[in-house]
Amino acid sequence: MSGMSLTDLSERMKDIDFAMFTTKTEGGDIASRPMSNNRDVEYDGDSWFFTYESYRTVADIESDPKVSLTMTGSKGFFGKPPLFLSIEGTAELIRDSAQFAAHWRSDLDYWFEQGPDTPRVVLIRVSASRIHYWDGRDEGEIIISR
């Protein structure tokens, strides 16, 4: 096992657009949904997602901010499987238009037709505490202290 750094992961994550975003519901069930990070991955342990205020994701985070993300790279190298990531972290809901602008990508206009000014938009920051990765025969874990 060679071990990846956060910088190595950031480079590999640039080709990953969608993550499965998992929360715990108020009733204790697990809920997952695909969400686009729009390749906003100058990855330092934080992942950024936009959603609507009325979606269950927001209520779940308000009830329990502990979340997980799973991501899969699109291809492996030299016949190897692609990169797989499992990220545990804490979600924060951000309702600041300056932060919206800082993380907005034009591809998001597909879901939010008025851009960052779309009514009832919320930005979610997931701050990772633990990342487990699998890359062919290489696997490892990165713990992020905050």
Phi, psi and omega per residue, in radians:
M1 nan 2.208 -3.068
S2 -1.593 -0.494 3.127
G3 1.413 2.178 3.106
M4 -1.754 2.644 3.035
S5 -1.749 2.980 3.065
L6 -1.065 -0.621 3.097
T7 -1.126 -0.740 3.089
D8 -1.046 -0.797 3.138
L9 -1.088 -0.745 3.140
S10 -0.987 -0.778 3.135
E11 -1.089 -0.760 -3.122
R12 -1.243 -0.497 -3.086
M13 -1.327 -0.225 -3.100
K14 -1.056 -0.407 3.125
D15 -1.619 0.018 -3.112
I16 -1.802 2.100 -3.131
D17 -1.705 -0.766 -3.019
F18 -1.864 2.535 3.041
A19 -2.196 2.647 2.902
M20 -1.556 2.119 -3.043
F21 -1.840 2.055 -3.041
T22 -2.008 2.304 3.102
T23 -2.202 2.947 2.994
K24 -1.839 2.264 -3.125
T25 -1.326 2.923 3.120
E26 -1.016 -0.550 3.120
G27 -1.461 -0.024 3.101
G28 1.662 -0.057 3.092
D29 -1.311 2.855 3.092
I30 -1.738 2.341 3.131
A31 -2.258 2.275 3.118
S32 -2.190 2.594 3.090
R33 -2.664 2.598 3.081
P34 -1.330 2.426 3.083
M35 -2.451 2.514 -3.135
S36 -1.577 2.296 2.997
N37 -1.626 0.037 3.140
N38 0.792 0.639 3.098
R39 0.991 0.480 3.048
D40 -1.440 1.269 -2.949
V41 -2.275 0.766 2.869
E42 -1.284 1.250 -2.803
Y43 -1.241 2.112 3.074
D44 -2.142 0.261 -3.076
G45 1.881 -0.130 3.096
D46 -1.891 2.371 3.038
S47 -2.031 2.566 -3.030
W48 -2.186 2.317 -3.133
F49 -2.460 2.563 3.035
F50 -1.874 2.571 3.065
T51 -2.686 -3.133 3.079
Y52 -1.708 2.515 3.130
E53 -0.912 -0.610 -3.043
S54 -1.422 -0.145 -3.077
Y55 -1.313 2.634 -3.116
R56 -0.999 -0.549 3.138
T57 -0.914 -0.776 -3.110
V58 -1.136 -0.817 3.119
A59 -1.078 -0.700 3.119
D60 -1.080 -0.769 -3.131
I61 -1.149 -0.686 3.106
E62 -1.089 -0.586 3.137
S63 -1.374 -0.688 -3.113
D64 -2.689 1.861 -3.050
P65 -1.342 -0.067 3.094
K66 -1.303 2.153 -3.071
V67 -2.372 2.977 2.994
S68 -2.399 2.686 3.084
L69 -2.204 2.487 2.946
T70 -2.190 2.451 -3.122
M71 -2.398 2.600 3.094
T72 -2.329 2.238 3.066
G73 -1.181 2.809 -3.062
S74 -1.433 -0.383 -3.095
K75 -2.723 2.678 3.035
G76 -1.761 3.022 3.129
F77 -1.872 2.417 3.068
F78 0.957 0.761 3.091
G79 1.400 0.032 3.110
K80 -1.340 2.743 3.010
P81 -1.124 2.824 3.099
P82 -1.251 3.015 3.065
L83 -1.263 2.322 3.040
F84 -2.059 2.385 3.137
L85 -2.243 2.439 2.981
S86 -2.208 2.095 -3.019
I87 -2.106 2.200 3.040
E88 -1.848 2.435 -3.141
G89 -2.938 -2.976 3.137
T90 -2.062 2.296 -3.124
A91 -1.661 2.516 3.071
E92 -2.243 2.349 3.102
L93 -1.610 2.241 -3.088
I94 -2.101 2.258 -3.120
R95 -2.129 0.612 -3.059
D96 -1.855 2.065 -3.062
S97 -1.103 -0.499 3.085
A98 -1.141 -0.679 3.075
Q99 -1.201 -0.641 3.078
F100 -0.982 -0.879 -3.100
A101 -1.079 -0.655 -3.105
A102 -1.163 -0.470 -3.068
H103 -1.978 0.075 -3.101
W104 -1.320 2.438 3.002
R105 -2.221 2.519 -3.064
S106 -1.041 -0.456 3.099
D107 -1.066 -0.415 3.141
L108 -1.194 -0.329 3.127
D109 -1.029 -0.381 3.089
Y110 -1.035 -0.692 -3.105
W111 -1.715 -0.453 -3.061
F112 -2.208 1.572 -2.926
E113 -1.108 -0.397 3.122
Q114 -1.753 0.372 3.119
G115 1.111 -2.623 -3.113
P116 -1.162 -0.173 3.099
D117 -1.610 0.097 3.102
T118 -1.028 2.261 -3.141
P119 -1.038 2.496 3.034
R120 1.133 0.487 3.060
V121 -1.458 2.498 3.094
V122 -2.275 2.452 3.041
L123 -1.750 2.345 3.110
I124 -1.961 2.222 2.997
R125 -1.880 2.181 3.038
V126 -1.842 1.996 3.109
S127 -1.654 1.961 -3.073
A128 -1.227 2.502 2.995
S129 -1.993 -0.471 -3.120
R130 -2.582 2.310 3.096
I131 -2.197 2.174 3.040
H132 -1.944 2.327 -3.124
Y133 -2.240 2.655 3.032
W134 -2.283 2.249 -3.109
D135 -2.464 1.416 -3.050
G136 1.209 -2.153 3.122
R137 -1.467 -0.193 -3.122
D138 -1.579 2.262 3.010
E139 -2.485 2.749 -3.123
G140 -3.006 -3.110 -3.091
E141 -2.431 2.433 3.055
I142 -2.094 2.178 3.080
I143 -1.780 2.270 -3.116
I144 -1.929 2.058 3.102
S145 -1.582 2.329 3.133
R146 -2.139 nan nan
